[in-house]
Structures are given as structure tokens and as C-alpha cells.
Amino acid sequence: MFGFLRKKKKKYGVPIYISEPTIIYHTQTEKVVLKVIEEKLNSNNFIIPSDYGLKPTHHMIKDAEVFVAIGIVGKFTSLVCREIKIAQELKKRIYTINVARKGDMVYYDFFEGIPDDIEWLSEEETRKLYEEFRREEFSGFMKVFLGDRKRQW
């Protein structure tokens, strides 16, 4: 309520395109990832696809100096894979954050470049991964891993 009254944070630093799986749009995980990127790269000048809903945003990659790919549980979704290829073609500086859960703890591992051990998923594999997450949602795993979309942070 009254979100429009919140003071908007002043942007600083180089433009950074955040390539993220749609499953983390508007979650606590997304907020934490943005904080990690701001701390590591000294910039909060983000181009965030979730700000545009489900509209394609890959054309905005050219406007960024830095590209950050978000992996979840050691996997890049098909959307993130497509955007990485665009960033590579445009010769952007690329970083990766892998979001993983160990027990009740969620870890945000930050890497320069693309780690060799992250799996690149196809459209079908991405769909299956999302189905697994949705099934887990009812057990509470999703709230621990991604955060409750309804709760403010």
C-alpha cells in the first residue's frame, strides 16, 4: 500500500542487464540477487526483465555494459541461455550468480564469466524444472527457496 510514496533509490554505476529465470520474478530471491550484484559490481543501474512482465527484453542487452546470468540450482533456463548467447555475441562482460539451497540455507554464488559446471537447459528441460518447482511449492520448499510472492520483504 502507498508504494508510490516510497523514495526511489538513485541509480549509479554501469548499466547491468540481469538475465533471470521467470520463476524468480518479483520474489525475495530476486531482491537478494540485486543486492549481491550491487555489492559485487558497485552499481544499481539495472535493466531487469521482470520490470517488463513477460515482454521480450533481449533487445536491451545492447544497452548494458555488463551482463549477469542467474542460474538456479546449477542450471540456466532456456531463456537465460538465449540471452547469454546474445551477450557473448555483443562481447559483454559476463558474470553469473548461481542460487542454490543446502538444507534451509540459500546460497548466492557469484562468478566472473560462465562456470563450466552449470547446465544449459532446453525449452523442454526448463518446463520440467518449473513443474518440479511448482510441485514443491505445496511442501513449502518454494517459500524457503524463492520467497513468498505475496509477502513484502
DRENNURO-224952 format. One record per atom (N, C-alpha, C): residue in three letters; atom name; x, y, z. Coordinates in nm, 2 decimals. Layout:
    r   a      xx      yy      zz
  ALA  CA       X       Y       Z
...
***
This chain:
    r   a      xx      yy      zz
  MET   N    0.08   -0.12    0.00
  MET  CA    0.00    0.00    0.00
  MET   C    0.09    0.12    0.00
  PHE   N    0.05    0.23   -0.07
  PHE  CA    0.13    0.35   -0.08
  PHE   C    0.27    0.33   -0.13
  GLY   N    0.29    0.23   -0.22
  GLY  CA    0.42    0.21   -0.27
  GLY   C    0.47    0.33   -0.35
  PHE   N    0.38    0.40   -0.41
  PHE  CA    0.42    0.52   -0.49
  PHE   C    0.48    0.63   -0.40
  LEU   N    0.46    0.62   -0.27
  LEU  CA    0.52    0.72   -0.18
  LEU   C    0.67    0.69   -0.15
  ARG   N    0.71    0.57   -0.17
  ARG  CA    0.85    0.53   -0.14
  ARG   C    0.94    0.61   -0.23
  LYS   N    1.05    0.66   -0.16
  LYS  CA    1.15    0.73   -0.24
  LYS   C    1.23    0.64   -0.33
  LYS   N    1.24    0.67   -0.45
  LYS  CA    1.31    0.59   -0.55
  LYS   C    1.46    0.60   -0.52
  LYS   N    1.53    0.49   -0.52
  LYS  CA    1.67    0.49   -0.50
  LYS   C    1.75    0.55   -0.62
  LYS   N    1.84    0.64   -0.60
  LYS  CA    1.92    0.70   -0.70
  LYS   C    2.01    0.59   -0.77
  LYS   N    2.01    0.59   -0.90
  LYS  CA    2.09    0.49   -0.97
  LYS   C    2.23    0.54   -0.99
  TYR   N    2.33    0.45   -0.98
  TYR  CA    2.47    0.48   -1.00
  TYR   C    2.53    0.36   -1.06
  GLY   N    2.65    0.38   -1.13
  GLY  CA    2.73    0.27   -1.18
  GLY   C    2.69    0.24   -1.33
  VAL   N    2.76    0.14   -1.38
  VAL  CA    2.75    0.10   -1.52
  VAL   C    2.61    0.03   -1.53
  PRO   N    2.55    0.04   -1.65
  PRO  CA    2.43   -0.04   -1.68
  PRO   C    2.45   -0.19   -1.68
  ILE   N    2.37   -0.26   -1.61
  ILE  CA    2.38   -0.40   -1.60
  ILE   C    2.25   -0.47   -1.64
  TYR   N    2.26   -0.56   -1.73
  TYR  CA    2.14   -0.64   -1.77
  TYR   C    2.14   -0.76   -1.69
  ILE   N    2.02   -0.79   -1.62
  ILE  CA    2.00   -0.91   -1.54
  ILE   C    1.92   -1.01   -1.61
  SER   N    1.98   -1.12   -1.65
  SER  CA    1.91   -1.23   -1.72
  SER   C    1.87   -1.33   -1.61
  GLU   N    1.74   -1.34   -1.59
  GLU  CA    1.69   -1.42   -1.48
  GLU   C    1.58   -1.51   -1.52
  PRO   N    1.57   -1.63   -1.46
  PRO  CA    1.45   -1.71   -1.49
  PRO   C    1.32   -1.65   -1.45
  THR   N    1.22   -1.67   -1.52
  THR  CA    1.09   -1.60   -1.49
  THR   C    1.04   -1.65   -1.35
  ILE   N    1.08   -1.76   -1.31
  ILE  CA    1.03   -1.82   -1.18
  ILE   C    1.07   -1.73   -1.06
  ILE   N    1.18   -1.65   -1.08
  ILE  CA    1.22   -1.57   -0.97
  ILE   C    1.17   -1.42   -0.98
  TYR   N    1.09   -1.39   -1.08
  TYR  CA    1.04   -1.26   -1.10
  TYR   C    0.96   -1.22   -0.97
  HIS   N    1.00   -1.10   -0.92
  HIS  CA    0.92   -1.04   -0.80
  HIS   C    0.92   -1.13   -0.68
  THR   N    1.03   -1.19   -0.65
  THR  CA    1.04   -1.28   -0.53
  THR   C    1.15   -1.22   -0.44
  GLN   N    1.16   -1.28   -0.32
  GLN  CA    1.27   -1.24   -0.23
  GLN   C    1.40   -1.27   -0.29
  THR   N    1.41   -1.38   -0.37
  THR  CA    1.54   -1.42   -0.43
  THR   C    1.58   -1.32   -0.53
  GLU   N    1.49   -1.26   -0.61
  GLU  CA    1.53   -1.15   -0.70
  GLU   C    1.59   -1.04   -0.62
  LYS   N    1.52   -1.00   -0.51
  LYS  CA    1.57   -0.88   -0.43
  LYS   C    1.71   -0.91   -0.38
  VAL   N    1.73   -1.03   -0.33
  VAL  CA    1.87   -1.06   -0.27
  VAL   C    1.97   -1.06   -0.39
  VAL   N    1.94   -1.12   -0.50
  VAL  CA    2.03   -1.12   -0.61
  VAL   C    2.07   -0.98   -0.65
  LEU   N    1.97   -0.89   -0.66
  LEU  CA    2.00   -0.75   -0.69
  LEU   C    2.10   -0.69   -0.59
  LYS   N    2.08   -0.72   -0.46
  LYS  CA    2.17   -0.67   -0.36
  LYS   C    2.31   -0.72   -0.38
  VAL   N    2.32   -0.85   -0.41
  VAL  CA    2.45   -0.91   -0.43
  VAL   C    2.52   -0.85   -0.55
  ILE   N    2.45   -0.83   -0.66
  ILE  CA    2.51   -0.76   -0.77
  ILE   C    2.55   -0.62   -0.74
  GLU   N    2.47   -0.55   -0.67
  GLU  CA    2.51   -0.41   -0.64
  GLU   C    2.64   -0.41   -0.55
  GLU   N    2.65   -0.50   -0.46
  GLU  CA    2.77   -0.51   -0.37
  GLU   C    2.89   -0.55   -0.45
  LYS   N    2.88   -0.65   -0.54
  LYS  CA    2.99   -0.70   -0.61
  LYS   C    3.04   -0.61   -0.72
  LEU   N    2.94   -0.55   -0.79
  LEU  CA    2.98   -0.47   -0.91
  LEU   C    2.97   -0.32   -0.89
  ASN   N    2.93   -0.28   -0.77
  ASN  CA    2.92   -0.13   -0.74
  ASN   C    2.83   -0.06   -0.83
  SER   N    2.72   -0.11   -0.86
  SER  CA    2.62   -0.05   -0.95
  SER   C    2.48   -0.10   -0.91
  ASN   N    2.39   -0.01   -0.92
  ASN  CA    2.25   -0.05   -0.91
  ASN   C    2.17    0.00   -1.03
  ASN   N    2.24    0.02   -1.14
  ASN  CA    2.18    0.07   -1.27
  ASN   C    2.14   -0.05   -1.35
  PHE   N    2.03   -0.12   -1.30
  PHE  CA    1.99   -0.25   -1.36
  PHE   C    1.89   -0.23   -1.47
  ILE   N    1.90   -0.32   -1.56
  ILE  CA    1.79   -0.35   -1.66
  ILE   C    1.74   -0.48   -1.62
  ILE   N    1.62   -0.48   -1.57
  ILE  CA    1.56   -0.61   -1.51
  ILE   C    1.44   -0.65   -1.59
  PRO   N    1.44   -0.77   -1.65
  PRO  CA    1.33   -0.81   -1.73
  PRO   C    1.20   -0.82   -1.66
  SER   N    1.20   -0.85   -1.53
  SER  CA    1.07   -0.86   -1.45
  SER   C    1.00   -0.73   -1.44
  ASP   N    1.07   -0.62   -1.47
  ASP  CA    1.00   -0.48   -1.47
  ASP   C    0.91   -0.47   -1.59
  TYR   N    0.93   -0.56   -1.69
  TYR  CA    0.85   -0.55   -1.81
  TYR   C    0.76   -0.67   -1.83
  GLY   N    0.73   -0.74   -1.72
  GLY  CA    0.64   -0.85   -1.73
  GLY   C    0.70   -0.96   -1.81
  LEU   N    0.62   -1.02   -1.90
  LEU  CA    0.67   -1.13   -1.98
  LEU   C    0.71   -1.08   -2.12
  LYS   N    0.71   -0.95   -2.14
  LYS  CA    0.75   -0.90   -2.27
  LYS   C    0.90   -0.93   -2.30
  PRO   N    0.94   -0.96   -2.42
  PRO  CA    1.08   -0.98   -2.45
  PRO   C    1.16   -0.85   -2.42
  THR   N    1.28   -0.88   -2.36
  THR  CA    1.37   -0.77   -2.33
  THR   C    1.51   -0.79   -2.38
  HIS   N    1.53   -0.89   -2.45
  HIS  CA    1.67   -0.93   -2.50
  HIS   C    1.73   -0.81   -2.59
  HIS   N    1.65   -0.73   -2.65
  HIS  CA    1.70   -0.62   -2.73
  HIS   C    1.77   -0.51   -2.64
  MET   N    1.74   -0.52   -2.51
  MET  CA    1.80   -0.42   -2.42
  MET   C    1.94   -0.46   -2.38
  ILE   N    1.99   -0.58   -2.41
  ILE  CA    2.12   -0.63   -2.37
  ILE   C    2.23   -0.54   -2.43
  LYS   N    2.20   -0.49   -2.55
  LYS  CA    2.30   -0.40   -2.61
  LYS   C    2.32   -0.27   -2.53
  ASP   N    2.22   -0.23   -2.45
  ASP  CA    2.23   -0.10   -2.38
  ASP   C    2.32   -0.12   -2.25
  ALA   N    2.35   -0.24   -2.21
  ALA  CA    2.43   -0.27   -2.09
  ALA   C    2.57   -0.28   -2.12
  GLU   N    2.66   -0.25   -2.02
  GLU  CA    2.80   -0.28   -2.03
  GLU   C    2.83   -0.41   -1.97
  VAL   N    2.75   -0.45   -1.87
  VAL  CA    2.77   -0.58   -1.80
  VAL   C    2.64   -0.66   -1.81
  PHE   N    2.66   -0.79   -1.82
  PHE  CA    2.55   -0.89   -1.83
  PHE   C    2.57   -0.99   -1.71
  VAL   N    2.46   -1.01   -1.63
  VAL  CA    2.47   -1.11   -1.52
  VAL   C    2.36   -1.21   -1.55
  ALA   N    2.41   -1.34   -1.56
  ALA  CA    2.32   -1.45   -1.58
  ALA   C    2.29   -1.52   -1.45
  ILE   N    2.16   -1.54   -1.42
  ILE  CA    2.12   -1.60   -1.30
  ILE   C    2.09   -1.75   -1.32
  GLY   N    2.16   -1.84   -1.25
  GLY  CA    2.13   -1.98   -1.26
  GLY   C    2.06   -2.02   -1.13
  ILE   N    1.97   -2.12   -1.14
  ILE  CA    1.91   -2.17   -1.02
  ILE   C    1.94   -2.32   -1.01
  VAL   N    1.98   -2.36   -0.89
  VAL  CA    2.03   -2.50   -0.86
  VAL   C    2.12   -2.56   -0.97
  GLY   N    2.22   -2.47   -1.01
  GLY  CA    2.32   -2.52   -1.11
  GLY   C    2.27   -2.53   -1.25
  LYS   N    2.16   -2.46   -1.29
  LYS  CA    2.10   -2.47   -1.42
  LYS   C    2.07   -2.33   -1.47
  PHE   N    2.09   -2.31   -1.60
  PHE  CA    2.04   -2.19   -1.67
  PHE   C    1.91   -2.23   -1.75
  THR   N    1.81   -2.16   -1.73
  THR  CA    1.68   -2.19   -1.81
  THR   C    1.71   -2.15   -1.95
  SER   N    1.62   -2.20   -2.04
  SER  CA    1.64   -2.17   -2.18
  SER   C    1.64   -2.03   -2.22
  LEU   N    1.56   -1.95   -2.15
  LEU  CA    1.56   -1.80   -2.17
  LEU   C    1.69   -1.74   -2.14
  VAL   N    1.75   -1.78   -2.02
  VAL  CA    1.88   -1.73   -1.98
  VAL   C    1.99   -1.77   -2.08
  CYS   N    1.98   -1.89   -2.13
  CYS  CA    2.07   -1.95   -2.23
  CYS   C    2.07   -1.86   -2.36
  ARG   N    1.95   -1.83   -2.41
  ARG  CA    1.94   -1.75   -2.53
  ARG   C    2.00   -1.61   -2.50
  GLU   N    1.97   -1.55   -2.39
  GLU  CA    2.03   -1.42   -2.36
  GLU   C    2.18   -1.42   -2.34
  ILE   N    2.23   -1.53   -2.28
  ILE  CA    2.38   -1.54   -2.27
  ILE   C    2.44   -1.54   -2.41
  LYS   N    2.39   -1.61   -2.50
  LYS  CA    2.44   -1.62   -2.64
  LYS   C    2.44   -1.48   -2.70
  ILE   N    2.34   -1.40   -2.68
  ILE  CA    2.33   -1.26   -2.73
  ILE   C    2.44   -1.18   -2.67
  ALA   N    2.46   -1.19   -2.53
  ALA  CA    2.56   -1.11   -2.46
  ALA   C    2.70   -1.15   -2.51
  GLN   N    2.72   -1.28   -2.54
  GLN  CA    2.85   -1.32   -2.59
  GLN   C    2.88   -1.26   -2.73
  GLU   N    2.78   -1.27   -2.81
  GLU  CA    2.79   -1.21   -2.95
  GLU   C    2.82   -1.06   -2.94
  LEU   N    2.76   -0.99   -2.84
  LEU  CA    2.79   -0.85   -2.83
  LEU   C    2.91   -0.82   -2.74
  LYS   N    2.98   -0.92   -2.70
  LYS  CA    3.11   -0.91   -2.63
  LYS   C    3.09   -0.83   -2.50
  LYS   N    2.99   -0.86   -2.43
  LYS  CA    2.96   -0.80   -2.30
  LYS   C    3.04   -0.87   -2.19
  ARG   N    3.08   -0.79   -2.08
  ARG  CA    3.14   -0.86   -1.96
  ARG   C    3.03   -0.94   -1.90
  ILE   N    3.06   -1.06   -1.87
  ILE  CA    2.96   -1.16   -1.82
  ILE   C    2.99   -1.21   -1.68
  TYR   N    2.89   -1.21   -1.60
  TYR  CA    2.91   -1.27   -1.46
  TYR   C    2.79   -1.36   -1.44
  THR   N    2.80   -1.45   -1.34
  THR  CA    2.70   -1.55   -1.31
  THR   C    2.67   -1.55   -1.16
  ILE   N    2.55   -1.56   -1.13
  ILE  CA    2.51   -1.59   -0.99
  ILE   C    2.43   -1.72   -1.00
  ASN   N    2.48   -1.82   -0.92
  ASN  CA    2.40   -1.94   -0.91
  ASN   C    2.33   -1.94   -0.77
  VAL   N    2.20   -1.96   -0.77
  VAL  CA    2.12   -1.96   -0.65
  VAL   C    2.10   -2.11   -0.62
  ALA   N    2.14   -2.15   -0.50
  ALA  CA    2.13   -2.29   -0.46
  ALA   C    2.09   -2.30   -0.32
  ARG   N    2.02   -2.41   -0.28
  ARG  CA    1.98   -2.43   -0.15
  ARG   C    2.05   -2.55   -0.09
  LYS   N    2.10   -2.54    0.03
  LYS  CA    2.16   -2.65    0.10
  LYS   C    2.10   -2.65    0.24
  GLY   N    2.01   -2.75    0.26
  GLY  CA    1.93   -2.76    0.39
  GLY   C    1.83   -2.64    0.38
  ASP   N    1.83   -2.57    0.49
  ASP  CA    1.74   -2.45    0.50
  ASP   C    1.81   -2.32    0.45
  MET   N    1.94   -2.33    0.41
  MET  CA    2.01   -2.21    0.37
  MET   C    2.01   -2.19    0.22
  VAL   N    2.00   -2.07    0.17
  VAL  CA    2.00   -2.04    0.03
  VAL   C    2.13   -1.97    0.01
  TYR   N    2.21   -2.01   -0.09
  TYR  CA    2.34   -1.95   -0.12
  TYR   C    2.34   -1.88   -0.26
  TYR   N    2.41   -1.77   -0.27
  TYR  CA    2.42   -1.69   -0.39
  TYR   C    2.56   -1.69   -0.43
  ASP   N    2.61   -1.78   -0.51
  ASP  CA    2.75   -1.79   -0.55
  ASP   C    2.77   -1.70   -0.68
  PHE   N    2.87   -1.61   -0.67
  PHE  CA    2.89   -1.51   -0.77
  PHE   C    3.02   -1.55   -0.84
  PHE   N    3.02   -1.55   -0.98
  PHE  CA    3.14   -1.58   -1.06
  PHE   C    3.16   -1.48   -1.17
  GLU   N    3.28   -1.46   -1.20
  GLU  CA    3.31   -1.39   -1.33
  GLU   C    3.31   -1.49   -1.44
  GLY   N    3.24   -1.46   -1.55
  GLY  CA    3.22   -1.55   -1.66
  GLY   C    3.11   -1.65   -1.64
  ILE   N    3.12   -1.76   -1.72
  ILE  CA    3.02   -1.86   -1.71
  ILE   C    3.09   -1.99   -1.66
  PRO   N    3.05   -2.04   -1.54
  PRO  CA    3.11   -2.16   -1.49
  PRO   C    3.08   -2.28   -1.58
  ASP   N    3.18   -2.37   -1.60
  ASP  CA    3.17   -2.48   -1.68
  ASP   C    3.06   -2.58   -1.63
  ASP   N    3.04   -2.59   -1.50
  ASP  CA    2.96   -2.69   -1.44
  ASP   C    2.81   -2.65   -1.43
  ILE   N    2.77   -2.54   -1.49
  ILE  CA    2.63   -2.50   -1.49
  ILE   C    2.56   -2.56   -1.62
  GLU   N    2.45   -2.63   -1.60
  GLU  CA    2.38   -2.70   -1.70
  GLU   C    2.30   -2.60   -1.78
  TRP   N    2.30   -2.61   -1.92
  TRP  CA    2.22   -2.53   -2.00
  TRP   C    2.10   -2.61   -2.04
  LEU   N    1.98   -2.56   -2.00
  LEU  CA    1.86   -2.63   -2.03
  LEU   C    1.79   -2.59   -2.16
  SER   N    1.72   -2.69   -2.22
  SER  CA    1.64   -2.67   -2.34
  SER   C    1.51   -2.62   -2.29
  GLU   N    1.42   -2.58   -2.39
  GLU  CA    1.28   -2.54   -2.35
  GLU   C    1.21   -2.65   -2.27
  GLU   N    1.22   -2.77   -2.32
  GLU  CA    1.15   -2.88   -2.25
  GLU   C    1.21   -2.90   -2.11
  GLU   N    1.34   -2.90   -2.10
  GLU  CA    1.40   -2.92   -1.97
  GLU   C    1.36   -2.81   -1.87
  THR   N    1.35   -2.69   -1.92
  THR  CA    1.31   -2.57   -1.84
  THR   C    1.17   -2.59   -1.79
  ARG   N    1.08   -2.63   -1.88
  ARG  CA    0.94   -2.66   -1.85
  ARG   C    0.93   -2.76   -1.74
  LYS   N    1.01   -2.87   -1.75
  LYS  CA    1.01   -2.97   -1.64
  LYS   C    1.07   -2.92   -1.51
  LEU   N    1.17   -2.84   -1.52
  LEU  CA    1.22   -2.78   -1.39
  LEU   C    1.12   -2.69   -1.33
  TYR   N    1.05   -2.61   -1.40
  TYR  CA    0.94   -2.53   -1.34
  TYR   C    0.83   -2.61   -1.29
  GLU   N    0.80   -2.72   -1.35
  GLU  CA    0.69   -2.81   -1.30
  GLU   C    0.74   -2.87   -1.16
  GLU   N    0.86   -2.91   -1.15
  GLU  CA    0.92   -2.96   -1.03
  GLU   C    0.91   -2.85   -0.92
  PHE   N    0.94   -2.73   -0.95
  PHE  CA    0.94   -2.62   -0.85
  PHE   C    0.79   -2.60   -0.81
  ARG   N    0.70   -2.60   -0.90
  ARG  CA    0.56   -2.58   -0.87
  ARG   C    0.51   -2.69   -0.78
  ARG   N    0.54   -2.82   -0.80
  ARG  CA    0.50   -2.93   -0.72
  ARG   C    0.56   -2.91   -0.58
  GLU   N    0.68   -2.86   -0.57
  GLU  CA    0.75   -2.84   -0.44
  GLU   C    0.68   -2.72   -0.36
  GLU   N    0.62   -2.63   -0.44
  GLU  CA    0.56   -2.51   -0.38
  GLU   C    0.46   -2.55   -0.26
  PHE   N    0.39   -2.66   -0.28
  PHE  CA    0.29   -2.70   -0.19
  PHE   C    0.36   -2.76   -0.06
  SER   N    0.48   -2.80   -0.07
  SER  CA    0.55   -2.85    0.05
  SER   C    0.62   -2.74    0.13
  GLY   N    0.63   -2.62    0.08
  GLY  CA    0.69   -2.51    0.14
  GLY   C    0.83   -2.49    0.09
  PHE   N    0.89   -2.57    0.01
  PHE  CA    1.02   -2.55   -0.04
  PHE   C    1.03   -2.42   -0.12
  MET   N    0.93   -2.39   -0.20
  MET  CA    0.94   -2.27   -0.28
  MET   C    0.95   -2.15   -0.20
  LYS   N    0.87   -2.15   -0.09
  LYS  CA    0.88   -2.03    0.00
  LYS   C    1.02   -2.01    0.06
  VAL   N    1.08   -2.12    0.10
  VAL  CA    1.22   -2.11    0.15
  VAL   C    1.31   -2.07    0.05
  PHE   N    1.30   -2.13   -0.07
  PHE  CA    1.40   -2.11   -0.18
  PHE   C    1.38   -1.98   -0.25
  LEU   N    1.26   -1.94   -0.29
  LEU  CA    1.23   -1.83   -0.37
  LEU   C    1.16   -1.71   -0.29
  GLY   N    1.10   -1.75   -0.18
  GLY  CA    1.03   -1.64   -0.11
  GLY   C    0.88   -1.64   -0.15
  ASP   N    0.80   -1.59   -0.06
  ASP  CA    0.66   -1.59   -0.08
  ASP   C    0.63   -1.46   -0.16
  ARG   N    0.57   -1.48   -0.28
  ARG  CA    0.54   -1.36   -0.37
  ARG   C    0.45   -1.26   -0.30
  LYS   N    0.37   -1.30   -0.21
  LYS  CA    0.27   -1.21   -0.15
  LYS   C    0.33   -1.13   -0.04
  ARG   N    0.43   -1.18    0.02
  ARG  CA    0.49   -1.11    0.14
  ARG   C    0.59   -1.00    0.10
  GLN   N    0.58   -0.89    0.17
  GLN  CA    0.68   -0.78    0.14
  GLN   C    0.81   -0.82    0.21
  TRP   N    0.92   -0.77    0.16
  TRP  CA    1.05   -0.80    0.22
  TRP   C    1.11   -0.69    0.29
***
